[in-house]
Amino acid sequence: MSHDSHDHHDGRRVEDERLVTGAGRYASDWNVPGQLHGHFVRSDRAHAEIVSVDTRKAAAFPGVRRVFTGEDAVRAGYVRAPHTMGFAGRNGMKARSPERPVLAHRRVRFVGEAVALVVAESAAAAQDAADLVEVDYRDLRSVTDPEGALAAGAPQLSDEVPGNLAWEAEIGDRAAVDAAFAAAAHITRARIVSTRVAPSPMEPRACLVAYDAATESYRIHSPMQGVTTLRGQLSNYTKVPQDRLVFEARDVGGGFGQRSGAYPEYAALMIAAKALGAPVKWVCRRTEGFLTDTHGRNMIAHGALALDRDGKFLAMRIDWIVDLGAYLSPGAQGHVRNTTNCMTGVYRIPALHGTYRIPLTNTTPVGAYRGAGRPDVAYAVETLVNRAAAETGVDPAELRRRNFIPPSAFPYSSPTSGIYGGVYEAADLPGMLEKALELADWRGFAARRAKSKAAGKLRGIGISTVIENTGLGTAPVDQAEIELDAGGTVTVFNVAKAHGQGHETTFAQIVSTALEIPLAKVKIVQCAPGTRLKGNGTGGSRSTVGAGSVCHLAALKLIERGKALAALELGVEPSQVAYGRGEFTSGASDRVVKLADLARAKPLAFTAEGNFGHTWPNGCHIAEVEVDPDTGATKVVSYCAVDDVGVVINHAIVEGQVHGGVVQGAGQVFGEQVIYDPETGQPLAASFMDYYLPRAGIIPGIRGEEHPTQSRVSPLGVKGVGESGCTASIPVLTAAVTDALRPLGVTGLDMPLTPSRVWRAMRAATR
Ligand code: MCN
């Protein structure tokens, strides 16, 4: 396929008219006759024993049907939350997590944990009655700081997890790294903290569950990122067979990883719907979401990089503390897998040693969040590299040139390639770098800095060069079903689930390009209720590589099968049939068989499947900032992004994905942070009054260019893009601010780089 084969499309998204005219259908838009309403009573303490739960007053409140508690959860057996930390750790150690009944039983471990579910005839009655549920707690000491949780004498969350240590592991070659460090000319060290943030999709979580006693099955409306993951996890939690869990979701208003997993609330609603013989609906409020939707990032890296006299990297060490909150959540594995896969970044670093420790803390569980470990490892590695450049006095672009994996070394096995899988496939790092330096006018920076200085501003420039693994999922195969009807419309079914990415457009482009038919003739249906198709959900920027590729294969299969059928009508051999623009023809006949003709009698349907591995998008971002020395306020004044996402299906969507990711990273850099009070374990920023979200204008117009190298993992030549912006923007923006402050003697600053934090750092340095 040529690189430009999708360019006939104007880039506009076919779903947008529906979405921007209010015709989208989100989880809370579903209502069914006879439905009841649920409201969760949530723990207001970080760590406590539950002495008793008295539901009598609440149950007597007008309109209340029943109040469910941890007893009901235990009776149902819904107590073991699924998690995906299946890796063997140190000495084969398996990950440990406390039991997590879907309504807390005997113990609560974080503020917001559901303790009871009140079900009533109206949402208001359920909410009012919830205030009447009396929970008697015996408070326990709590710990919300990950390093503190691992320290001797820390409050213990569970007997099942001694020392609060849920998992630990060691990777790489300790002896080789020790030897390289001993011989190094320079060692750079840093403690790098990727802050805890709250992914904040526009659509709050909601769930409506109806139970059908005749078939013993549940129909569930909830936001999702793909039905296979969610269904598998909920089945795992409840032991209800997967074929009795039917999900229905149309539009999903953002996910960022946070909408992928099975939450305990869904299972609690299953208990209620079955017991009451009526559908039960729950709509999460925003603050409830801050407390109970999985958080993101939250990793501490103690890193060190050893260089020789010429600035060549010899070895790297990173010791990770990955705080996953009170319970291991289904989305947590990326924090280990993805950081491992990219631990040496885009550099040839011969020796690597890393350790992981996962503590439990009295905090909201942490899951996947846009990048799921990739931005965190990029931030750690790039911070080390940028700091090494500053310490050794080498231009950061030049230090990269000296240490890049050269194009000739691809496919490249990194020191971690053999661990959770993944040989870097293809990249042109030097070419990418030079393109970005040119675009950003790297050489002209000194003059711009002088100009800013004359205006009383501190100007800084930052660079990041990153790579990430996308594509590989956990499903054995990705499948798509293609169906052709008598009107010539082609419908393709798959089990990814766009939640903002625009698959209805890009997947339709893939199919319309392969079949050479108008885009309007192609419909994409994701996660049809009750679907049995296999495949990965949307996450890990894998949908285009996986589901998108298989849409392409399905279209090719339609052509192949179509040739055989057309041959019968044309009275020729299939090999004599040609296909183009929706028509089958043959030199041996002057008749034409149209695609639609094949479905005259009945719709034609085929399933195609494929198995796709990792692809490795990579990029170089360069940003400039101006810091106001009087206020500490930072303004991003220039942002350039050069990205290799392989062949691009839709340039406008790719640009939008990069833009969204960059801004999401900027949010984390400049303001987002979930904070807990260290004494009480109470969250201090659980509403948009207190929690910063990036606004329009935080990043000026991004100047972007594509620098594709072709991936062979997918027949489309594509790599993922959904997370790239985030991965590159966190290191580049922090580097730019650090560069601005370095002349004052500030060498590094933890996120978020709020005006007050920057101002204090400047003041402390210049005192
Ligand atoms: N695309 C393309 N050409 C390529 C690669 C991708 O045109 N070479 C298009 C795709 O077809 C798709 C979009 O770009 O329309 C993103 O594709 P891809 O990189 O395959 O990622 P996924 O579709 O799997 O999306 C997941 C990714 C992740 S992991 C998060 S988190 C994320 C993100 O996408 N969350 C998002 N982007 C988001 N965008 C929105 N609006 N909302 C979210 O919650």
Residues whose N, C-alpha, C, O or C-beta is under 5 A from the ligand:
A	BS01	MCN	G254 G255 F256 G257 Y369 R370 G371 H499 G500 Q501 G502 H503 T506 T538 G539 G540 S541 R542 S543 T544 V545 V645 G646 V647 V648 I649 N650 I653 V654 Q657 V718 K719 G720 V721 G722 E723
